[in-house]
Amino acid sequence: MCRPQIRRGGIALPVVCDVKAPDSLAQCVAAVVDHFGGLNILANTAREVPLAAIRGARACFAPPRLAPGRQQPSKFVSNQ
């Protein structure tokens, strides 16, 4: 799932995580912070419902809309 993002110049980090296990979640966050230097946004997308079934889901993966005063990231990961 990360390869298409990287090919288009995006950045991605594949992480396996059991969202029901607190230790697994802690390891996931630690891996992200270690790799990227921090975590600005966390989206819980653990589900069994296809995105097409959720109205407006594509907007969640559009280029980031940042609050005034926030720096625009130079690259982002899109799930489209």
C-alpha positions as CSV (number, residue, x, y, z in Angstrom):
1,M,0.0,0.0,0.0
2,C,3.0,2.4,0.5
3,R,4.7,1.8,-2.8
4,P,2.3,3.9,-4.9
5,Q,2.7,6.9,-2.5
6,I,6.5,6.6,-2.6
7,R,6.5,6.4,-6.4
8,R,4.5,9.6,-6.6
9,G,7.1,11.4,-4.3
10,G,5.1,10.9,-1.1
11,I,6.4,9.5,2.1
12,A,5.0,6.4,3.8
13,L,5.8,4.1,6.6
14,P,4.1,0.7,6.7
15,V,3.4,-0.4,10.3
16,V,1.7,-3.5,11.5
17,C,-0.4,-2.8,14.6
18,D,-3.1,-4.6,16.6
19,V,-5.4,-1.8,17.6
20,K,-6.9,-3.9,20.4
21,A,-3.5,-4.2,22.1
22,P,-2.2,-1.2,24.0
23,D,1.4,-2.4,23.7
24,S,1.1,-2.7,19.9
25,L,-0.4,0.8,19.7
26,A,2.5,2.2,21.8
27,Q,5.0,0.4,19.5
28,C,3.3,1.8,16.4
29,V,3.4,5.4,17.7
30,A,7.0,5.0,18.8
31,A,7.9,3.8,15.3
32,V,6.2,6.7,13.6
33,V,7.8,9.3,16.0
34,D,11.2,7.6,15.5
35,H,10.9,7.7,11.7
36,F,9.2,11.1,11.1
37,G,10.3,12.9,14.3
38,G,6.8,13.4,15.6
39,L,3.1,12.8,15.1
40,N,0.8,15.7,14.1
41,I,-2.4,13.8,13.0
42,L,-3.7,10.4,13.9
43,A,-6.5,8.8,12.0
44,N,-8.0,5.6,13.3
45,T,-9.0,3.8,10.1
46,A,-9.3,0.3,11.6
47,R,-12.6,-1.1,10.3
48,E,-14.1,-3.6,7.9
49,V,-16.2,-1.1,6.0
50,P,-15.0,-0.2,2.5
51,L,-14.3,3.6,2.1
52,A,-16.8,3.7,-0.8
53,A,-19.6,3.0,1.7
54,I,-18.7,6.1,3.8
55,R,-20.0,9.3,2.4
56,G,-17.3,11.9,2.1
57,A,-14.5,9.5,2.9
58,R,-12.3,10.7,0.0
59,A,-12.2,14.1,1.6
60,C,-10.4,12.6,4.6
61,F,-7.5,11.6,2.3
62,A,-7.3,14.9,0.3
63,P,-4.3,17.2,0.6
64,P,-4.2,18.5,4.2
65,R,-6.3,21.4,5.2
66,L,-4.3,23.1,7.9
67,A,-5.4,25.6,10.6
68,P,-4.1,29.2,10.1
69,G,-0.5,29.5,11.2
70,R,0.4,25.9,10.5
71,Q,3.1,25.0,8.1
72,Q,2.1,23.2,4.9
73,P,3.9,19.9,4.8
74,S,6.2,19.5,1.7
75,K,4.9,16.0,1.1
76,F,1.9,14.0,2.3
77,V,0.5,10.5,2.0
78,S,-2.8,10.2,0.1
79,N,-4.9,7.0,0.1
80,Q,-6.5,7.6,-3.3
